[in-house]
Amino acid sequence: MSSTDPAPAIPETRTRFRAHPSFVPFVLAALGLLLIGALVAGVGVGTIQLSPADVFRGIFGHADFQWHRVVWDVRLPRVLLAGMVGICLATSGVILQAVMGNPLADPGIIGISAGAGLFGIVILIVFPTMFMATPLFAFIGAMVAAVTIHALAWRGGIQPVRVILAGVAVSALCSAGISAVMVLYSDRVQGALLFMNGSMSLKSWNHVRLLWPYALVAVIAAVLLPRRLDLIVLGDDISRSMGMDVRANRLLLTGIAALLAAGAVSAVGLLGFVGLIVPHMMRLTVGSSHRVLMPACLLFGAGLVIVSDTMARTLFSPADLPVGIIMAALGVPFFLFLLRRAL
């Protein structure tokens, strides 16, 4: 690189912007406005087009408004559910990338979502009367997968490449289990196909009530966990020297990440790449401090999934695509770009 090459000035300029006192509030406010815009667009776009004024009247106005039922009973719960799924998966991705020491870690890529999906689909297909227990069993599956990956990736510390390899193996094993269940119970496959691709179709307020406690956990984690995450990314030796019980904190953080991924899986099925795309894009914007990174990921994750689901619902209308197809179209190129940079 020649001495006149301007490339080094780019990170310096970015750092200078980040250091400005008003930068973080500005970014968070912009993300908040984008989220509100995504929510309004998600409720307003469809076979019946509604203006922003109609959307607000449908949400906050009287029940005698012409499109109140369309807004309140059909579109709003779906949009809120998409936002909460984005919050859960984005927060899970941030935590896993810190705990696993791997920038490519994501609940879907490293197999945690697959573990939750295997246990969840067994309940949905084999024991459908136990539907309300789906979140519990999804969490058990996610924790089994997370602990297995952690054990396989450990060699005197977490090895980032081993995380990916272990995750691929665990994900393949869980996918084989899901396929076996679908073959053995082929008469019940239709619901399983939607589950496999992260569908928001036919979601109601019952699904919102199922997921909101997990979204609340994600918000609380964004407030309470940044210091732990900032310490753990420094490495085990430095973390111990600063008084952290590394093993206990890894278990706690992995459990929280698995819980959030399991909640999202139990509500909408297997939805990948949210926990990969969102943290990386927000790191490029606000830096790597989790005090700022986590709330930024909450806002952007919610908005991204809402926009993706709106696209899935409207691009090929009247067909209603699973949102997982849109996220895969966005996520796979981004994953390959990160993989090339990391390796």
C-alpha positions as CSV (number, residue, x, y, z in Angstrom):
1,M,0.0,0.0,0.0
2,S,1.4,3.4,-1.0
3,S,1.8,6.3,1.4
4,T,-0.8,8.2,-0.5
5,D,-3.4,5.4,-0.2
6,P,-6.4,7.0,1.6
7,A,-7.7,3.6,2.9
8,P,-6.3,4.0,6.5
9,A,-8.3,7.2,7.0
10,I,-11.6,5.3,6.8
11,P,-11.4,3.5,10.2
12,E,-10.0,6.7,11.7
13,T,-12.9,8.7,10.5
14,R,-15.3,6.1,11.7
15,T,-13.7,6.0,15.1
16,R,-13.8,9.8,15.3
17,F,-17.6,9.7,14.6
18,R,-18.1,7.1,17.2
19,A,-16.3,9.1,19.8
20,H,-18.6,12.0,19.4
21,P,-20.9,12.3,22.5
22,S,-24.1,12.5,20.3
23,F,-23.2,9.6,18.1
24,V,-24.7,6.7,20.1
25,P,-28.0,8.5,21.0
26,F,-28.3,9.5,17.3
27,V,-27.8,5.9,16.1
28,L,-30.2,4.4,18.6
29,A,-32.8,7.1,17.8
30,A,-32.4,6.4,14.1
31,L,-32.8,2.6,14.7
32,G,-35.9,3.3,16.8
33,L,-37.4,5.4,14.0
34,L,-36.6,2.7,11.5
35,L,-38.3,0.1,13.7
36,I,-41.4,2.2,14.0
37,G,-41.4,2.7,10.2
38,A,-41.1,-1.0,9.7
39,L,-43.9,-1.7,12.1
40,V,-46.2,0.8,10.4
41,A,-45.3,-0.5,6.9
42,G,-45.8,-4.1,8.1
43,V,-49.3,-3.4,9.3
44,G,-50.2,-1.2,6.4
45,V,-49.0,-3.3,3.4
46,G,-51.0,-6.1,2.1
47,T,-54.0,-7.0,-0.1
48,I,-55.8,-4.1,1.6
49,Q,-53.4,-1.1,1.6
50,L,-53.6,1.1,4.6
51,S,-52.1,4.6,5.1
52,P,-50.1,5.3,8.2
53,A,-53.0,7.3,9.5
54,D,-55.3,4.2,9.0
55,V,-52.7,2.0,10.8
56,F,-52.7,4.3,13.9
57,R,-56.5,4.5,13.8
58,G,-56.7,0.7,13.6
59,I,-54.3,0.3,16.6
60,F,-55.3,3.1,18.9
61,G,-58.8,4.1,17.6
62,H,-62.3,2.8,18.3
63,A,-63.4,-0.7,17.3
64,D,-65.9,0.6,14.9
65,F,-63.1,1.7,12.5
66,Q,-63.6,0.0,9.1
67,W,-60.3,-1.9,9.1
68,H,-59.9,-2.4,12.9
69,R,-60.2,-6.2,12.6
70,V,-57.7,-6.4,9.8
71,V,-55.2,-4.3,11.8
72,W,-55.8,-5.7,15.3
73,D,-56.6,-9.3,14.7
74,V,-54.6,-10.2,11.6
75,R,-51.6,-7.9,10.9
76,L,-50.6,-6.4,14.3
77,P,-49.9,-9.7,16.1
78,R,-47.9,-11.0,13.2
79,V,-45.8,-7.9,13.1
80,L,-45.2,-7.8,16.8
81,L,-44.3,-11.5,16.8
82,A,-41.8,-10.9,14.0
83,G,-40.2,-8.0,16.0
84,M,-39.9,-10.2,19.1
85,V,-38.4,-13.0,17.2
86,G,-35.8,-10.6,15.8
87,I,-35.1,-9.3,19.3
88,C,-34.6,-12.9,20.7
89,L,-32.4,-14.2,17.8
90,A,-30.3,-11.0,17.6
91,T,-29.5,-11.0,21.3
92,S,-28.8,-14.7,21.2
93,G,-26.3,-14.2,18.3
94,V,-24.5,-11.4,20.2
95,I,-24.1,-13.6,23.3
96,L,-23.0,-16.6,21.4
97,Q,-20.4,-14.7,19.4
98,A,-18.9,-13.5,22.6
99,V,-19.1,-16.8,24.5
100,M,-17.9,-19.0,21.6
101,G,-15.2,-16.5,20.6
102,N,-16.3,-16.9,17.0
103,P,-17.6,-14.0,14.8
104,L,-19.6,-16.6,12.7
105,A,-21.5,-18.0,15.7
106,D,-25.3,-17.9,15.3
107,P,-28.0,-20.0,16.8
108,G,-28.9,-21.4,13.4
109,I,-25.4,-21.9,12.0
110,I,-23.8,-23.6,15.0
111,G,-26.8,-25.9,15.6
112,I,-28.5,-24.5,18.7
113,S,-31.7,-23.7,16.7
114,A,-31.5,-27.2,15.2
115,G,-31.4,-28.8,18.6
116,A,-34.4,-26.7,19.7
117,G,-36.1,-27.5,16.4
118,L,-35.7,-31.3,16.8
119,F,-37.2,-31.3,20.3
120,G,-39.9,-28.9,19.2
121,I,-41.0,-30.8,16.2
122,V,-41.2,-34.0,18.2
123,I,-43.7,-32.3,20.4
124,L,-45.6,-30.7,17.5
125,I,-45.8,-33.9,15.4
126,V,-45.6,-36.8,17.8
127,F,-47.2,-35.3,20.9
128,P,-49.5,-32.5,19.5
129,T,-51.6,-32.4,22.7
130,M,-48.5,-31.2,24.6
131,F,-48.3,-28.0,22.4
132,M,-48.0,-25.7,25.4
133,A,-44.8,-27.6,26.5
134,T,-43.1,-26.8,23.2
135,P,-40.9,-23.9,24.6
136,L,-39.7,-26.1,27.5
137,F,-38.6,-28.9,25.3
138,A,-37.2,-26.5,22.7
139,F,-35.0,-25.0,25.5
140,I,-33.9,-28.5,26.5
141,G,-32.9,-29.3,22.9
142,A,-31.1,-26.0,22.6
143,M,-29.1,-26.5,25.8
144,V,-28.2,-30.1,24.8
145,A,-26.9,-28.8,21.4
146,A,-25.1,-25.9,23.0
147,V,-23.3,-28.0,25.7
148,T,-22.4,-30.6,23.0
149,I,-20.9,-27.9,20.8
150,H,-19.1,-26.3,23.7
151,A,-17.6,-29.6,24.7
152,L,-16.5,-30.5,21.2
153,A,-15.0,-27.0,20.5
154,W,-13.0,-26.9,23.8
155,R,-9.3,-27.6,23.7
156,G,-7.6,-25.6,26.4
157,G,-10.1,-22.8,25.5
158,I,-12.7,-22.2,22.8
159,Q,-11.4,-22.8,19.3
160,P,-13.4,-20.7,16.8
161,V,-13.0,-23.0,13.9
162,R,-13.9,-26.0,16.0
163,V,-17.1,-24.2,17.0
164,I,-18.2,-24.1,13.4
165,L,-17.2,-27.7,12.7
166,A,-18.9,-28.9,15.8
167,G,-22.0,-26.8,15.0
168,V,-22.2,-28.3,11.5
169,A,-22.0,-31.8,12.9
170,V,-24.6,-31.2,15.6
171,S,-26.9,-29.4,13.1
172,A,-26.6,-32.2,10.6
173,L,-27.5,-34.8,13.3
174,C,-30.5,-32.8,14.5
175,S,-31.6,-32.3,10.9
176,A,-31.4,-36.0,10.3
177,G,-33.6,-36.5,13.4
178,I,-36.1,-34.0,12.1
179,S,-36.2,-35.7,8.7
180,A,-36.8,-39.1,10.4
181,V,-39.7,-37.8,12.4
182,M,-41.2,-36.3,9.3
183,V,-40.9,-39.6,7.4
184,L,-42.4,-41.6,10.2
185,Y,-45.3,-39.2,10.6
186,S,-45.7,-38.2,7.0
187,D,-49.5,-37.6,7.4
188,R,-48.6,-34.6,9.6
189,V,-45.8,-33.1,7.5
190,Q,-47.6,-29.9,6.3
191,G,-47.3,-28.1,9.6
192,A,-43.7,-29.3,9.9
193,L,-42.7,-27.8,6.5
194,L,-43.8,-24.4,7.8
195,F,-41.9,-25.0,11.0
196,M,-38.7,-25.9,9.1
197,N,-38.7,-22.6,7.3
198,G,-39.6,-20.1,10.0
199,S,-43.1,-19.2,8.9
200,M,-45.2,-16.3,10.4
201,S,-48.3,-17.5,8.6
202,L,-51.5,-17.7,10.7
203,K,-49.9,-16.3,13.8
204,S,-52.1,-14.8,16.4
205,W,-52.1,-13.1,19.8
206,N,-51.6,-16.6,21.4
207,H,-48.1,-16.7,19.8
208,V,-47.4,-13.2,21.0
209,R,-48.3,-14.2,24.5
210,L,-46.1,-17.2,24.2
211,L,-43.0,-15.2,23.1
212,W,-43.2,-11.9,25.0
213,P,-41.5,-13.3,28.2
214,Y,-38.5,-14.3,26.1
215,A,-38.3,-10.9,24.5
216,L,-38.4,-9.4,27.9
217,V,-35.5,-11.6,28.9
218,A,-33.6,-10.3,25.9
219,V,-34.2,-6.7,26.9
220,I,-33.1,-7.4,30.5
221,A,-30.0,-9.2,29.2
222,A,-29.2,-6.1,27.1
223,V,-29.2,-4.1,30.3
224,L,-27.4,-6.5,32.7
225,L,-25.0,-8.5,30.6
226,P,-22.8,-6.0,28.6
227,R,-20.0,-5.9,31.2
228,R,-19.8,-9.7,31.4
229,L,-19.6,-10.0,27.6
230,D,-17.0,-7.3,27.3
231,L,-14.9,-9.1,29.8
232,I,-15.3,-12.6,28.4
233,V,-14.2,-11.5,24.9
234,L,-10.9,-10.5,26.3
235,G,-10.0,-14.1,26.9
236,D,-10.2,-16.5,29.9
237,D,-6.9,-15.4,31.5
238,I,-7.7,-11.7,31.5
239,S,-11.3,-12.4,32.7
240,R,-10.1,-14.5,35.6
241,S,-7.5,-11.8,36.6
242,M,-10.4,-9.4,36.8
243,G,-12.3,-11.6,39.2
244,M,-14.7,-13.4,36.8
245,D,-15.7,-17.0,37.2
246,V,-15.3,-17.8,33.6
247,R,-16.8,-21.3,33.6
248,A,-19.9,-20.2,35.5
249,N,-20.4,-17.2,33.3
250,R,-20.0,-19.2,30.1
251,L,-22.7,-21.6,31.3
252,L,-25.0,-18.7,32.3
253,L,-24.6,-16.8,29.1
254,T,-24.9,-20.0,27.0
255,G,-28.1,-20.8,28.8
256,I,-29.6,-17.4,28.2
257,A,-28.7,-17.6,24.5
258,A,-30.2,-21.0,24.2
259,L,-33.4,-19.9,26.0
260,L,-33.8,-17.0,23.6
261,A,-33.2,-19.2,20.5
262,A,-35.6,-21.8,21.9
263,G,-38.3,-19.2,22.5
264,A,-38.1,-18.0,18.9
265,V,-38.0,-21.5,17.5
266,S,-41.1,-22.6,19.5
267,A,-43.0,-19.6,18.2
268,V,-42.2,-19.6,14.5
269,G,-39.9,-22.5,13.7
270,L,-36.3,-22.5,12.4
271,L,-35.2,-19.0,11.3
272,G,-31.6,-18.6,10.5
273,F,-29.0,-15.8,10.0
274,V,-30.7,-13.1,12.1
275,G,-28.2,-13.7,14.9
276,L,-25.3,-13.5,12.4
277,I,-26.3,-10.5,10.2
278,V,-27.5,-8.1,13.0
279,P,-24.5,-8.2,15.4
280,H,-22.0,-7.7,12.5
281,M,-23.9,-4.9,10.9
282,M,-24.2,-3.1,14.3
283,R,-20.5,-3.7,15.1
284,L,-19.6,-1.9,11.9
285,T,-21.9,0.9,13.0
286,V,-21.5,1.4,16.7
287,G,-18.4,-0.6,17.6
288,S,-17.8,-3.7,19.7
289,S,-18.8,-2.3,23.2
290,H,-21.7,-4.5,24.3
291,R,-23.2,-1.6,26.3
292,V,-24.1,0.0,23.0
293,L,-24.1,-3.1,20.7
294,M,-26.8,-5.0,22.5
295,P,-29.5,-2.3,22.4
296,A,-28.6,-1.5,18.8
297,C,-29.1,-5.2,18.0
298,L,-32.4,-5.3,19.7
299,L,-33.8,-2.5,17.6
300,F,-32.2,-3.5,14.3
301,G,-33.0,-7.2,14.8
302,A,-36.7,-6.4,15.4
303,G,-36.8,-4.1,12.3
304,L,-35.0,-6.6,10.0
305,V,-37.3,-9.5,10.7
306,I,-40.4,-7.3,10.4
307,V,-39.2,-6.0,7.0
308,S,-38.3,-9.5,5.9
309,D,-41.7,-10.9,6.9
310,T,-43.5,-8.1,5.1
311,M,-41.5,-8.9,2.0
312,A,-42.3,-12.6,2.4
313,R,-46.0,-11.8,2.7
314,T,-46.2,-9.4,-0.2
315,L,-43.6,-10.2,-2.9
316,F,-45.5,-13.1,-4.3
317,S,-49.0,-12.3,-3.0
318,P,-51.4,-14.0,-2.6
319,A,-48.7,-16.7,-1.8
320,D,-47.4,-16.3,1.8
321,L,-43.7,-17.3,1.8
322,P,-42.0,-18.4,5.1
323,V,-39.8,-15.5,6.3
324,G,-36.9,-18.0,6.6
325,I,-36.6,-18.0,2.8
326,I,-36.1,-14.2,2.7
327,M,-33.6,-14.4,5.6
328,A,-31.7,-17.1,3.8
329,A,-31.5,-15.0,0.7
330,L,-30.1,-12.2,2.7
331,G,-27.9,-14.2,5.1
332,V,-26.1,-16.7,2.9
333,P,-24.1,-14.1,0.9
334,F,-23.3,-12.3,4.1
335,F,-22.2,-15.5,5.8
336,L,-19.9,-16.4,2.8
337,F,-18.4,-12.8,2.9
338,L,-17.7,-13.2,6.7
339,L,-16.4,-16.7,6.2
340,R,-13.9,-15.5,3.6
341,R,-12.7,-12.7,5.9
342,A,-12.4,-14.9,8.9
343,L,-10.5,-17.7,7.2
